[in-house]
Amino acid sequence: MKQHGKTHTNVDKEPNLKGTLISVGVLGLFIIISWVAVFAIFLSR
Amino acid sequence: MHFHKFEKIWLTFGIGALVLFLVILGYGAFYLGTHPQSHGLTIDPQNVEAHEAFKPENLGLTKVDEDRYIVNVVASAFNYDFGVDKEGNAVKHIEIPKGATVLFQVVTPDVIHGFNIAGTNVNMMVEPGYISSMEVEMNQPGEYTLLCNEYCGIGHHMMYTTVEVYE
């Protein structure tokens, strides 16, 4: 007996989060670079 | 609970950063002994002279050892009191040899002042009732401006003096 549509109702389609990952990554890099830069100024003085 | 694979990446990264910064904070505070410039050392603001370091004859730059100095200052509206020189004139300029370790100890009898040697890491608030102190190594020669960076009243902009680090 076939169970029509069962596999379709159980597995949700994953949203595409590639753009989100890139924007989060860019923000993270910005924070890290700023932190390192300010810390370097502190150490050099 | 289901997480998207990308969500796992940034959650791991975010929580990892939180843990890392807490570890750095703990290392600085408990192992290196770093503390705020005013950390509960109190003084009677009406009578700062009662404290040994802030008696008029102990103000200003004092050499305590080879390459070790103490600078005691009373900051008040709108002046930094470094004591007087041999002729009895108020000291308006201090000179520190390059590479010296200097302990700055500052109090105020009136309002909140700032104590910032622009271009160096010396930067602290001076609050009535507390002794603000900070030890630094002066490694870069030059003439620096020591100024008040907390608005303290009508003469705030005139509250500055100079610190020279010489070779």
N, CA and C atoms of all chains as a GROMACS GRO file, in nm:
protein
  636
    1MET      N    1   0.083  -0.120   0.000
    1MET     CA    2   0.000   0.000   0.000
    1MET      C    3   0.087   0.126   0.000
    2LYS      N    4   0.059   0.212  -0.090
    2LYS     CA    5   0.139   0.335  -0.098
    2LYS      C    6   0.092   0.441   0.002
    3GLN      N    7   0.188   0.510   0.062
    3GLN     CA    8   0.148   0.620   0.152
    3GLN      C    9   0.180   0.750   0.080
    4HIS      N   10   0.079   0.802   0.014
    4HIS     CA   11   0.102   0.922  -0.067
    4HIS      C   12   0.136   1.043   0.019
    5GLY      N   13   0.242   1.109  -0.022
    5GLY     CA   14   0.272   1.239   0.039
    5GLY      C   15   0.332   1.234   0.179
    6LYS      N   16   0.356   1.116   0.236
    6LYS     CA   17   0.405   1.112   0.374
    6LYS      C   18   0.546   1.175   0.386
    7THR      N   19   0.632   1.137   0.292
    7THR     CA   20   0.767   1.193   0.298
    7THR      C   21   0.767   1.344   0.279
    8HIS      N   22   0.672   1.394   0.204
    8HIS     CA   23   0.667   1.539   0.182
    8HIS      C   24   0.622   1.614   0.305
    9THR      N   25   0.530   1.559   0.382
    9THR     CA   26   0.481   1.631   0.500
    9THR      C   27   0.580   1.625   0.615
   10ASN      N   28   0.666   1.522   0.622
   10ASN     CA   29   0.757   1.510   0.736
   10ASN      C   30   0.884   1.593   0.720
   11VAL      N   31   0.932   1.611   0.599
   11VAL     CA   32   1.057   1.683   0.579
   11VAL      C   33   1.027   1.825   0.531
   12ASP      N   34   1.058   1.923   0.618
   12ASP     CA   35   1.040   2.062   0.576
   12ASP      C   36   1.153   2.101   0.483
   13LYS      N   37   1.123   2.190   0.392
   13LYS     CA   38   1.227   2.237   0.303
   13LYS      C   39   1.317   2.333   0.382
   14GLU      N   40   1.450   2.311   0.380
   14GLU     CA   41   1.542   2.398   0.454
   14GLU      C   42   1.545   2.535   0.387
   15PRO      N   43   1.535   2.642   0.467
   15PRO     CA   44   1.545   2.774   0.404
   15PRO      C   45   1.689   2.798   0.357
   16ASN      N   46   1.703   2.883   0.260
   16ASN     CA   47   1.837   2.915   0.211
   16ASN      C   48   1.896   3.028   0.295
   17LEU      N   49   1.998   2.998   0.376
   17LEU     CA   50   2.054   3.098   0.468
   17LEU      C   51   2.194   3.143   0.427
   18LYS      N   52   2.227   3.125   0.301
   18LYS     CA   53   2.362   3.159   0.257
   18LYS      C   54   2.392   3.309   0.276
   19GLY      N   55   2.296   3.391   0.236
   19GLY     CA   56   2.314   3.536   0.252
   19GLY      C   57   2.328   3.575   0.398
   20THR      N   58   2.250   3.509   0.484
   20THR     CA   59   2.258   3.536   0.629
   20THR      C   60   2.395   3.500   0.683
   21LEU      N   61   2.444   3.382   0.640
   21LEU     CA   62   2.577   3.339   0.687
   21LEU      C   63   2.683   3.440   0.647
   22ILE      N   64   2.674   3.487   0.522
   22ILE     CA   65   2.776   3.584   0.476
   22ILE      C   66   2.765   3.714   0.555
   23SER      N   67   2.643   3.765   0.579
   23SER     CA   68   2.632   3.892   0.653
   23SER      C   69   2.677   3.875   0.798
   24VAL      N   70   2.644   3.762   0.859
   24VAL     CA   71   2.690   3.737   0.996
   24VAL      C   72   2.843   3.729   0.999
   25GLY      N   73   2.900   3.663   0.898
   25GLY     CA   74   3.045   3.650   0.889
   25GLY      C   75   3.113   3.785   0.872
   26VAL      N   76   3.056   3.871   0.787
   26VAL     CA   77   3.113   4.003   0.765
   26VAL      C   78   3.110   4.084   0.894
   27LEU      N   79   2.996   4.079   0.964
   27LEU     CA   80   2.982   4.151   1.091
   27LEU      C   81   3.083   4.099   1.194
   28GLY      N   82   3.095   3.966   1.202
   28GLY     CA   83   3.190   3.904   1.296
   28GLY      C   84   3.332   3.947   1.266
   29LEU      N   85   3.370   3.947   1.138
   29LEU     CA   86   3.505   3.988   1.099
   29LEU      C   87   3.529   4.134   1.136
   30PHE      N   88   3.428   4.219   1.112
   30PHE     CA   89   3.441   4.361   1.145
   30PHE      C   90   3.467   4.378   1.296
   31ILE      N   91   3.392   4.305   1.378
   31ILE     CA   92   3.409   4.316   1.523
   31ILE      C   93   3.548   4.269   1.564
   32ILE      N   94   3.592   4.156   1.507
   32ILE     CA   95   3.724   4.102   1.544
   32ILE      C   96   3.837   4.196   1.502
   33ILE      N   97   3.828   4.247   1.378
   33ILE     CA   98   3.933   4.337   1.328
   33ILE      C   99   3.938   4.464   1.414
   34SER      N  100   3.821   4.522   1.447
   34SER     CA  101   3.821   4.644   1.530
   34SER      C  102   3.880   4.615   1.667
   35TRP      N  103   3.844   4.502   1.726
   35TRP     CA  104   3.895   4.467   1.860
   35TRP      C  105   4.046   4.453   1.857
   36VAL      N  106   4.097   4.380   1.758
   36VAL     CA  107   4.242   4.360   1.748
   36VAL      C  108   4.313   4.493   1.725
   37ALA      N  109   4.254   4.579   1.641
   37ALA     CA  110   4.317   4.708   1.612
   37ALA      C  111   4.326   4.794   1.738
   38VAL      N  112   4.218   4.802   1.814
   38VAL     CA  113   4.218   4.883   1.936
   38VAL      C  114   4.315   4.824   2.039
   39PHE      N  115   4.318   4.692   2.050
   39PHE     CA  116   4.410   4.627   2.144
   39PHE      C  117   4.555   4.653   2.103
   40ALA      N  118   4.582   4.654   1.973
   40ALA     CA  119   4.718   4.682   1.925
   40ALA      C  120   4.758   4.825   1.961
   41ILE      N  121   4.666   4.920   1.951
   41ILE     CA  122   4.696   5.059   1.990
   41ILE      C  123   4.729   5.062   2.139
   42PHE      N  124   4.648   4.992   2.220
   42PHE     CA  125   4.671   4.987   2.365
   42PHE      C  126   4.810   4.932   2.397
   43LEU      N  127   4.850   4.823   2.328
   43LEU     CA  128   4.980   4.762   2.356
   43LEU      C  129   5.096   4.848   2.309
   44SER      N  130   5.075   4.922   2.200
   44SER     CA  131   5.187   4.998   2.143
   44SER      C  132   5.215   5.125   2.221
   45ARG      N  133   5.121   5.171   2.302
   45ARG     CA  134   5.141   5.297   2.373
   45ARG      C  135   5.211   5.277   2.506
   46MET      N  136   1.537   1.931   1.876
   46MET     CA  137   1.534   2.062   1.811
   46MET      C  138   1.624   2.059   1.686
   47HIS      N  139   1.572   2.119   1.582
   47HIS     CA  140   1.648   2.116   1.458
   47HIS      C  141   1.716   2.252   1.430
   48PHE      N  142   1.845   2.245   1.402
   48PHE     CA  143   1.918   2.366   1.363
   48PHE      C  144   1.965   2.352   1.220
   49HIS      N  145   1.956   2.459   1.148
   49HIS     CA  146   2.016   2.464   1.015
   49HIS      C  147   2.168   2.455   1.033
   50LYS      N  148   2.236   2.397   0.936
   50LYS     CA  149   2.381   2.378   0.950
   50LYS      C  150   2.456   2.512   0.962
   51PHE      N  151   2.409   2.616   0.893
   51PHE     CA  152   2.473   2.748   0.905
   51PHE      C  153   2.451   2.808   1.044
   52GLU      N  154   2.329   2.783   1.098
   52GLU     CA  155   2.301   2.834   1.233
   52GLU      C  156   2.397   2.775   1.335
   53LYS      N  157   2.430   2.647   1.315
   53LYS     CA  158   2.524   2.583   1.407
   53LYS      C  159   2.660   2.653   1.400
   54ILE      N  160   2.698   2.692   1.277
   54ILE     CA  161   2.828   2.760   1.261
   54ILE      C  162   2.830   2.889   1.343
   55TRP      N  163   2.730   2.977   1.322
   55TRP     CA  164   2.742   3.106   1.392
   55TRP      C  165   2.708   3.097   1.540
   56LEU      N  166   2.628   2.998   1.579
   56LEU     CA  167   2.603   2.981   1.724
   56LEU      C  168   2.730   2.935   1.794
   57THR      N  169   2.800   2.839   1.731
   57THR     CA  170   2.927   2.792   1.788
   57THR      C  171   3.026   2.907   1.799
   58PHE      N  172   3.034   2.986   1.694
   58PHE     CA  173   3.126   3.099   1.689
   58PHE      C  174   3.091   3.202   1.798
   59GLY      N  175   2.962   3.234   1.809
   59GLY     CA  176   2.917   3.334   1.906
   59GLY      C  177   2.940   3.289   2.049
   60ILE      N  178   2.902   3.166   2.080
   60ILE     CA  179   2.920   3.115   2.217
   60ILE      C  180   3.070   3.101   2.247
   61GLY      N  181   3.146   3.056   2.146
   61GLY     CA  182   3.291   3.044   2.163
   61GLY      C  183   3.353   3.179   2.196
   62ALA      N  184   3.309   3.286   2.125
   62ALA     CA  185   3.362   3.420   2.149
   62ALA      C  186   3.328   3.465   2.291
   63LEU      N  187   3.207   3.436   2.335
   63LEU     CA  188   3.163   3.474   2.470
   63LEU      C  189   3.253   3.407   2.575
   64VAL      N  190   3.276   3.277   2.558
   64VAL     CA  191   3.360   3.202   2.651
   64VAL      C  192   3.503   3.257   2.648
   65LEU      N  193   3.555   3.282   2.527
   65LEU     CA  194   3.691   3.333   2.514
   65LEU      C  195   3.708   3.466   2.587
   66PHE      N  196   3.612   3.558   2.568
   66PHE     CA  197   3.624   3.689   2.631
   66PHE      C  198   3.611   3.679   2.783
   67LEU      N  199   3.526   3.588   2.831
   67LEU     CA  200   3.516   3.569   2.976
   67LEU      C  201   3.646   3.514   3.033
   68VAL      N  202   3.710   3.423   2.959
   68VAL     CA  203   3.838   3.367   3.004
   68VAL      C  204   3.944   3.478   3.008
   69ILE      N  205   3.947   3.563   2.904
   69ILE     CA  206   4.043   3.674   2.901
   69ILE      C  207   4.019   3.768   3.020
   70LEU      N  208   3.891   3.797   3.046
   70LEU     CA  209   3.855   3.885   3.158
   70LEU      C  210   3.901   3.826   3.291
   71GLY      N  211   3.875   3.696   3.309
   71GLY     CA  212   3.915   3.629   3.432
   71GLY      C  213   4.065   3.624   3.448
   72TYR      N  214   4.136   3.598   3.339
   72TYR     CA  215   4.283   3.593   3.341
   72TYR      C  216   4.338   3.730   3.382
   73GLY      N  217   4.283   3.837   3.321
   73GLY     CA  218   4.329   3.972   3.353
   73GLY      C  219   4.301   4.008   3.499
   74ALA      N  220   4.181   3.975   3.545
   74ALA     CA  221   4.140   4.017   3.679
   74ALA      C  222   4.207   3.933   3.788
   75PHE      N  223   4.204   3.800   3.774
   75PHE     CA  224   4.248   3.715   3.884
   75PHE      C  225   4.395   3.676   3.876
   76TYR      N  226   4.451   3.666   3.756
   76TYR     CA  227   4.592   3.625   3.744
   76TYR      C  228   4.682   3.748   3.734
   77LEU      N  229   4.646   3.843   3.647
   77LEU     CA  230   4.731   3.961   3.630
   77LEU      C  231   4.699   4.070   3.733
   78GLY      N  232   4.584   4.059   3.799
   78GLY     CA  233   4.550   4.158   3.902
   78GLY      C  234   4.507   4.293   3.846
   79THR      N  235   4.459   4.294   3.722
   79THR     CA  236   4.411   4.420   3.662
   79THR      C  237   4.284   4.465   3.735
   80HIS      N  238   4.273   4.593   3.757
   80HIS     CA  239   4.154   4.644   3.826
   80HIS      C  240   4.123   4.784   3.776
   81PRO      N  241   4.003   4.835   3.803
   81PRO     CA  242   3.974   4.972   3.764
   81PRO      C  243   4.070   5.068   3.834
   82GLN      N  244   4.090   5.187   3.776
   82GLN     CA  245   4.190   5.280   3.831
   82GLN      C  246   4.151   5.326   3.970
   83SER      N  247   4.023   5.327   4.000
   83SER     CA  248   3.981   5.357   4.135
   83SER      C  249   3.906   5.235   4.184
   84HIS      N  250   3.966   5.158   4.272
   84HIS     CA  251   3.902   5.033   4.308
   84HIS      C  252   3.880   5.024   4.457
   85GLY      N  253   3.810   5.124   4.510
   85GLY     CA  254   3.765   5.116   4.648
   85GLY      C  255   3.863   5.168   4.752
   86LEU      N  256   3.977   5.226   4.707
   86LEU     CA  257   4.066   5.290   4.804
   86LEU      C  258   4.006   5.426   4.836
   87THR      N  259   3.962   5.445   4.958
   87THR     CA  260   3.891   5.568   4.989
   87THR      C  261   3.979   5.668   5.063
   88ILE      N  262   3.935   5.793   5.060
   88ILE     CA  263   4.006   5.903   5.126
   88ILE      C  264   3.901   6.008   5.161
   89ASP      N  265   3.925   6.082   5.268
   89ASP     CA  266   3.831   6.189   5.303
   89ASP      C  267   3.854   6.307   5.209
   90PRO      N  268   3.758   6.340   5.122
   90PRO     CA  269   3.782   6.445   5.023
   90PRO      C  270   3.801   6.584   5.086
   91GLN      N  271   3.750   6.603   5.210
   91GLN     CA  272   3.764   6.732   5.276
   91GLN      C  273   3.904   6.749   5.334
   92ASN      N  274   3.978   6.638   5.341
   92ASN     CA  275   4.105   6.643   5.413
   92ASN      C  276   4.206   6.550   5.346
   93VAL      N  277   4.232   6.574   5.215
   93VAL     CA  278   4.323   6.484   5.145
   93VAL      C  279   4.466   6.494   5.197
   94GLU      N  280   4.499   6.607   5.262
   94GLU     CA  281   4.636   6.625   5.314
   94GLU      C  282   4.666   6.527   5.427
   95ALA      N  283   4.562   6.470   5.486
   95ALA     CA  284   4.585   6.376   5.596
   95ALA      C  285   4.652   6.248   5.546
   96HIS      N  286   4.638   6.221   5.417
   96HIS     CA  287   4.701   6.103   5.359
   96HIS      C  288   4.846   6.135   5.327
   97GLU      N  289   4.937   6.046   5.367
   97GLU     CA  290   5.081   6.067   5.348
   97GLU      C  291   5.117   6.112   5.206
   98ALA      N  292   5.059   6.044   5.104
   98ALA     CA  293   5.097   6.072   4.965
   98ALA      C  294   5.054   6.210   4.919
   99PHE      N  295   4.953   6.268   4.984
   99PHE     CA  296   4.898   6.394   4.934
   99PHE      C  297   4.925   6.512   5.026
  100LYS      N  298   5.023   6.496   5.115
  100LYS     CA  299   5.072   6.612   5.190
  100LYS      C  300   5.138   6.706   5.089
  101PRO      N  301   5.126   6.838   5.108
  101PRO     CA  302   5.179   6.932   5.008
  101PRO      C  303   5.324   6.903   4.969
  102GLU      N  304   5.409   6.861   5.067
  102GLU     CA  305   5.550   6.839   5.033
  102GLU      C  306   5.572   6.709   4.954
  103ASN      N  307   5.472   6.621   4.950
  103ASN     CA  308   5.487   6.495   4.877
  103ASN      C  309   5.423   6.497   4.738
  104LEU      N  310   5.367   6.612   4.700
  104LEU     CA  311   5.303   6.619   4.568
  104LEU      C  312   5.408   6.627   4.458
  105GLY      N  313   5.367   6.591   4.338
  105GLY     CA  314   5.456   6.600   4.224
  105GLY      C  315   5.535   6.473   4.202
  106LEU      N  316   5.643   6.489   4.123
  106LEU     CA  317   5.723   6.374   4.081
  106LEU      C  318   5.827   6.338   4.187
  107THR      N  319   5.829   6.213   4.228
  107THR     CA  320   5.929   6.166   4.323
  107THR      C  321   5.997   6.042   4.267
  108LYS      N  322   6.131   6.043   4.273
  108LYS     CA  323   6.204   5.924   4.228
  108LYS      C  324   6.215   5.829   4.346
  109VAL      N  325   6.167   5.706   4.331
  109VAL     CA  326   6.173   5.613   4.442
  109VAL      C  327   6.283   5.508   4.426
  110ASP      N  328   6.322   5.484   4.300
  110ASP     CA  329   6.425   5.384   4.273
  110ASP      C  330   6.478   5.412   4.132
  111GLU      N  331   6.578   5.334   4.091
  111GLU     CA  332   6.628   5.347   3.955
  111GLU      C  333   6.513   5.320   3.857
  112ASP      N  334   6.478   5.421   3.776
  112ASP     CA  335   6.371   5.407   3.676
  112ASP      C  336   6.232   5.382   3.735
  113ARG      N  337   6.215   5.419   3.861
  113ARG     CA  338   6.080   5.407   3.921
  113ARG      C  339   6.042   5.540   3.983
  114TYR      N  340   5.927   5.589   3.946
  114TYR     CA  341   5.882   5.720   3.994
  114TYR      C  342   5.739   5.710   4.045
  115ILE      N  343   5.706   5.804   4.135
  115ILE     CA  344   5.568   5.819   4.180
  115ILE      C  345   5.527   5.963   4.151
  116VAL      N  346   5.409   5.982   4.097
  116VAL     CA  347   5.357   6.117   4.076
  116VAL      C  348   5.228   6.128   4.158
  117ASN      N  349   5.232   6.214   4.260
  117ASN     CA  350   5.112   6.238   4.342
  117ASN      C  351   5.050   6.370   4.299
  118VAL      N  352   4.922   6.370   4.274
  118VAL     CA  353   4.856   6.490   4.222
  118VAL      C  354   4.724   6.512   4.295
  119VAL      N  355   4.697   6.639   4.328
  119VAL     CA  356   4.563   6.674   4.374
  119VAL      C  357   4.498   6.754   4.262
  120ALA      N  358   4.394   6.697   4.204
  120ALA     CA  359   4.323   6.764   4.095
  120ALA      C  360   4.205   6.838   4.155
  121SER      N  361   4.198   6.970   4.128
  121SER     CA  362   4.083   7.045   4.178
  121SER      C  363   4.046   7.147   4.072
  122ALA      N  364   3.925   7.198   4.078
  122ALA     CA  365   3.880   7.294   3.978
  122ALA      C  366   3.967   7.419   3.987
  123PHE      N  367   4.045   7.455   3.890
  123PHE     CA  368   4.067   7.390   3.760
  123PHE      C  369   4.217   7.376   3.743
  124ASN      N  370   4.275   7.292   3.823
  124ASN     CA  371   4.420   7.286   3.833
  124ASN      C  372   4.467   7.147   3.876
  125TYR      N  373   4.586   7.110   3.827
  125TYR     CA  374   4.652   6.991   3.879
  125TYR      C  375   4.763   7.038   3.971
  126ASP      N  376   4.757   7.000   4.097
  126ASP     CA  377   4.857   7.044   4.193
  126ASP      C  378   4.971   6.943   4.200
  127PHE      N  379   5.087   6.984   4.145
  127PHE     CA  380   5.208   6.900   4.150
  127PHE      C  381   5.304   6.949   4.256
  128GLY      N  382   5.255   7.032   4.348
  128GLY     CA  383   5.344   7.088   4.449
  128GLY      C  384   5.420   7.209   4.397
  129VAL      N  385   5.526   7.246   4.469
  129VAL     CA  386   5.603   7.364   4.430
  129VAL      C  387   5.750   7.327   4.408
  130ASP      N  388   5.818   7.407   4.326
  130ASP     CA  389   5.960   7.382   4.303
  130ASP      C  390   6.044   7.452   4.412
  131LYS      N  391   6.179   7.454   4.392
  131LYS     CA  392   6.267   7.508   4.496
  131LYS      C  393   6.243   7.657   4.523
  132GLU      N  394   6.200   7.728   4.416
  132GLU     CA  395   6.174   7.872   4.434
  132GLU      C  396   6.036   7.899   4.491
  133GLY      N  397   5.959   7.795   4.509
  133GLY     CA  398   5.824   7.814   4.564
  133GLY      C  399   5.717   7.837   4.460
  134ASN      N  400   5.753   7.822   4.330
  134ASN     CA  401   5.653   7.838   4.225
  134ASN      C  402   5.582   7.704   4.199
  135ALA      N  403   5.456   7.713   4.162
  135ALA     CA  404   5.380   7.591   4.135
  135ALA      C  405   5.439   7.517   4.016
  136VAL      N  406   5.451   7.386   4.028
  136VAL     CA  407   5.505   7.304   3.918
  136VAL      C  408   5.399   7.288   3.810
  137LYS      N  409   5.435   7.323   3.686
  137LYS     CA  410   5.339   7.315   3.577
  137LYS      C  411   5.384   7.218   3.467
  138HIS      N  412   5.497   7.153   3.488
  138HIS     CA  413   5.553   7.069   3.383
  138HIS      C  414   5.637   6.962   3.450
  139ILE      N  415   5.615   6.836   3.417
  139ILE     CA  416   5.701   6.734   3.476
  139ILE      C  417   5.777   6.659   3.367
  140GLU      N  418   5.898   6.613   3.402
  140GLU     CA  419   5.983   6.546   3.305
  140GLU      C  420   6.019   6.407   3.358
  141ILE      N  421   5.996   6.309   3.273
  141ILE     CA  422   6.017   6.170   3.312
  141ILE      C  423   6.112   6.107   3.210
  142PRO      N  424   6.217   6.034   3.255
  142PRO     CA  425   6.304   5.970   3.157
  142PRO      C  426   6.235   5.855   3.086
  143LYS      N  427   6.273   5.837   2.960
  143LYS     CA  428   6.214   5.731   2.879
  143LYS      C  429   6.236   5.594   2.943
  144GLY      N  430   6.133   5.510   2.941
  144GLY     CA  431   6.145   5.374   2.993
  144GLY      C  432   6.115   5.361   3.141
  145ALA      N  433   6.090   5.475   3.208
  145ALA     CA  434   6.066   5.471   3.352
  145ALA      C  435   5.926   5.416   3.381
  146THR      N  436   5.916   5.348   3.495
  146THR     CA  437   5.785   5.302   3.542
  146THR      C  438   5.730   5.407   3.637
  147VAL      N  439   5.614   5.457   3.607
  147VAL     CA  440   5.559   5.568   3.684
  147VAL      C  441   5.424   5.528   3.745
  148LEU      N  442   5.412   5.550   3.875
  148LEU     CA  443   5.284   5.527   3.943
  148LEU      C  444   5.216   5.662   3.963
  149PHE      N  445   5.102   5.681   3.899
  149PHE     CA  446   5.026   5.804   3.917
  149PHE      C  447   4.922   5.780   4.026
  150GLN      N  448   4.917   5.870   4.124
  150GLN     CA  449   4.815   5.863   4.229
  150GLN      C  450   4.746   5.998   4.235
  151VAL      N  451   4.617   5.999   4.212
  151VAL     CA  452   4.546   6.126   4.200
  151VAL      C  453   4.420   6.126   4.286
  152VAL      N  454   4.397   6.240   4.353
  152VAL     CA  455   4.272   6.257   4.429
  152VAL      C  456   4.213   6.394   4.397
  153THR      N  457   4.089   6.413   4.435
  153THR     CA  458   4.025   6.543   4.418
  153THR      C  459   3.946   6.578   4.543
  154PRO      N  460   3.953   6.704   4.584
  154PRO     CA  461   3.871   6.745   4.698
  154PRO      C  462   3.733   6.796   4.658
  155ASP      N  463   3.710   6.821   4.528
  155ASP     CA  464   3.581   6.883   4.493
  155ASP      C  465   3.490   6.795   4.405
  156VAL      N  466   3.508   6.803   4.273
  156VAL     CA  467   3.415   6.732   4.183
  156VAL      C  468   3.491   6.626   4.102
  157ILE      N  469   3.420   6.555   4.018
  157ILE     CA  470   3.484   6.454   3.934
  157ILE      C  471   3.570   6.522   3.828
  158HIS      N  472   3.694   6.479   3.818
  158HIS     CA  473   3.784   6.527   3.714
  158HIS      C  474   3.835   6.409   3.633
  159GLY      N  475   3.895   6.441   3.519
  159GLY     CA  476   3.962   6.339   3.439
  159GLY      C  477   4.112   6.357   3.454
  160PHE      N  478   4.187   6.252   3.423
  160PHE     CA  479   4.333   6.260   3.427
  160PHE      C  480   4.381   6.182   3.306
  161ASN      N  481   4.403   6.253   3.196
  161ASN     CA  482   4.436   6.187   3.071
  161ASN      C  483   4.563   6.246   3.012
  162ILE      N  484   4.665   6.163   2.996
  162ILE     CA  485   4.784   6.207   2.925
  162ILE      C  486   4.762   6.166   2.780
  163ALA      N  487   4.723   6.262   2.698
  163ALA     CA  488   4.678   6.232   2.562
  163ALA      C  489   4.786   6.160   2.483
  164GLY      N  490   4.750   6.053   2.417
  164GLY     CA  491   4.844   5.976   2.336
  164GLY      C  492   4.911   5.863   2.414
  165THR      N  493   4.876   5.847   2.541
  165THR     CA  494   4.928   5.735   2.619
  165THR      C  495   4.810   5.658   2.678
  166ASN      N  496   4.840   5.552   2.750
  166ASN     CA  497   4.731   5.475   2.813
  166ASN      C  498   4.687   5.534   2.947
  167VAL      N  499   4.752   5.644   2.989
  167VAL     CA  500   4.713   5.704   3.116
  167VAL      C  501   4.582   5.779   3.096
  168ASN      N  502   4.476   5.726   3.153
  168ASN     CA  503   4.345   5.786   3.138
  168ASN      C  504   4.257   5.735   3.250
  169MET      N  505   4.225   5.821   3.343
  169MET     CA  506   4.139   5.774   3.452
  169MET      C  507   4.048   5.885   3.502
  170MET      N  508   3.942   5.841   3.569
  170MET     CA  509   3.853   5.935   3.635
  170MET      C  510   3.905   5.957   3.776
  171VAL      N  511   3.887   6.079   3.826
  171VAL     CA  512   3.926   6.109   3.962
  171VAL      C  513   3.798   6.151   4.035
  172GLU      N  514   3.758   6.070   4.131
  172GLU     CA  515   3.630   6.097   4.199
  172GLU      C  516   3.656   6.138   4.343
  173PRO      N  517   3.580   6.238   4.394
  173PRO     CA  518   3.599   6.276   4.534
  173PRO      C  519   3.573   6.156   4.625
  174GLY      N  520   3.664   6.132   4.719
  174GLY     CA  521   3.646   6.021   4.812
  174GLY      C  522   3.725   5.897   4.775
  175TYR      N  523   3.781   5.897   4.653
  175TYR     CA  524   3.857   5.778   4.611
  175TYR      C  525   3.997   5.815   4.563
  176ILE      N  526   4.090   5.722   4.579
  176ILE     CA  527   4.225   5.741   4.525
  176ILE      C  528   4.232   5.667   4.393
  177SER      N  529   4.260   5.741   4.285
  177SER     CA  530   4.277   5.677   4.155
  177SER      C  531   4.424   5.654   4.131
  178SER      N  532   4.462   5.532   4.095
  178SER     CA  533   4.603   5.509   4.071
  178SER      C  534   4.623   5.420   3.950
  179MET      N  535   4.737   5.438   3.887
  179MET     CA  536   4.766   5.366   3.765
  179MET      C  537   4.916   5.364   3.745
  180GLU      N  538   4.970   5.246   3.713
  180GLU     CA  539   5.115   5.236   3.690
  180GLU      C  540   5.140   5.210   3.543
  181VAL      N  541   5.226   5.291   3.484
  181VAL     CA  542   5.256   5.272   3.341
  181VAL      C  543   5.406   5.283   3.316
  182GLU      N  544   5.449   5.230   3.204
  182GLU     CA  545   5.586   5.247   3.159
  182GLU      C  546   5.584   5.350   3.047
  183MET      N  547   5.660   5.457   3.066
  183MET     CA  548   5.661   5.562   2.965
  183MET      C  549   5.773   5.532   2.865
  184ASN      N  550   5.737   5.477   2.752
  184ASN     CA  551   5.837   5.427   2.657
  184ASN      C  552   5.858   5.515   2.535
  185GLN      N  553   5.766   5.607   2.511
  185GLN     CA  554   5.780   5.688   2.390
  185GLN      C  555   5.809   5.832   2.425
  186PRO      N  556   5.930   5.878   2.386
  186PRO     CA  557   5.966   6.015   2.419
  186PRO      C  558   5.877   6.116   2.347
  187GLY      N  559   5.863   6.231   2.411
  187GLY     CA  560   5.782   6.336   2.349
  187GLY      C  561   5.720   6.422   2.456
  188GLU      N  562   5.656   6.530   2.411
  188GLU     CA  563   5.585   6.614   2.506
  188GLU      C  564   5.436   6.586   2.496
  189TYR      N  565   5.377   6.551   2.608
  189TYR     CA  566   5.236   6.514   2.610
  189TYR      C  567   5.156   6.617   2.688
  190THR      N  568   5.030   6.626   2.653
  190THR     CA  569   4.940   6.714   2.727
  190THR      C  570   4.863   6.631   2.829
  191LEU      N  571   4.870   6.674   2.953
  191LEU     CA  572   4.789   6.611   3.057
  191LEU      C  573   4.665   6.698   3.074
  192LEU      N  574   4.548   6.640   3.054
  192LEU     CA  575   4.429   6.725   3.058
  192LEU      C  576   4.314   6.658   3.128
  193CYS      N  577   4.217   6.740   3.164
  193CYS     CA  578   4.096   6.694   3.230
  193CYS      C  579   3.994   6.661   3.120
  194ASN      N  580   3.946   6.538   3.121
  194ASN     CA  581   3.848   6.501   3.018
  194ASN      C  582   3.710   6.466   3.077
  195GLU      N  583   3.686   6.518   3.198
  195GLU     CA  584   3.551   6.508   3.254
  195GLU      C  585   3.509   6.651   3.282
  196TYR      N  586   3.397   6.693   3.223
  196TYR     CA  587   3.358   6.833   3.242
  196TYR      C  588   3.343   6.865   3.390
  197CYS      N  589   3.421   6.965   3.437
  197CYS     CA  590   3.425   6.989   3.581
  197CYS      C  591   3.381   7.129   3.618
  198GLY      N  592   3.343   7.210   3.520
  198GLY     CA  593   3.297   7.344   3.552
  198GLY      C  594   3.344   7.445   3.449
  199ILE      N  595   3.328   7.572   3.482
  199ILE     CA  596   3.348   7.682   3.386
  199ILE      C  597   3.492   7.688   3.334
  200GLY      N  598   3.589   7.646   3.415
  200GLY     CA  599   3.729   7.655   3.373
  200GLY      C  600   3.785   7.522   3.324
  201HIS      N  601   3.699   7.430   3.295
  201HIS     CA  602   3.740   7.295   3.255
  201HIS      C  603   3.843   7.293   3.142
  202HIS      N  604   3.820   7.380   3.041
  202HIS     CA  605   3.909   7.380   2.924
  202HIS      C  606   4.048   7.434   2.956
  203MET      N  607   4.063   7.498   3.072
  203MET     CA  608   4.195   7.551   3.107
  203MET      C  609   4.271   7.456   3.198
  204MET      N  610   4.209   7.342   3.227
  204MET     CA  611   4.270   7.249   3.320
  204MET      C  612   4.360   7.151   3.244
  205TYR      N  613   4.483   7.195   3.220
  205TYR     CA  614   4.578   7.106   3.153
  205TYR      C  615   4.720   7.146   3.192
  206THR      N  616   4.812   7.054   3.170
  206THR     CA  617   4.952   7.084   3.194
  206THR      C  618   5.033   6.993   3.101
  207THR      N  619   5.164   6.993   3.110
  207THR     CA  620   5.242   6.913   3.016
  207THR      C  621   5.332   6.813   3.087
  208VAL      N  622   5.352   6.701   3.022
  208VAL     CA  623   5.438   6.594   3.073
  208VAL      C  624   5.537   6.562   2.962
  209GLU      N  625   5.666   6.565   2.996
  209GLU     CA  626   5.765   6.536   2.894
  209GLU      C  627   5.836   6.405   2.923
  210VAL      N  628   5.847   6.322   2.824
  210VAL     CA  629   5.925   6.199   2.836
  210VAL      C  630   6.052   6.221   2.753
  211TYR      N  631   6.169   6.224   2.820
  211TYR     CA  632   6.292   6.256   2.749
  211TYR      C  633   6.382   6.132   2.737
  212GLU      N  634   6.467   6.134   2.633
  212GLU     CA  635   6.558   6.021   2.605
  212GLU      C  636   6.669   6.015   2.711
   0.00000   0.00000   0.00000
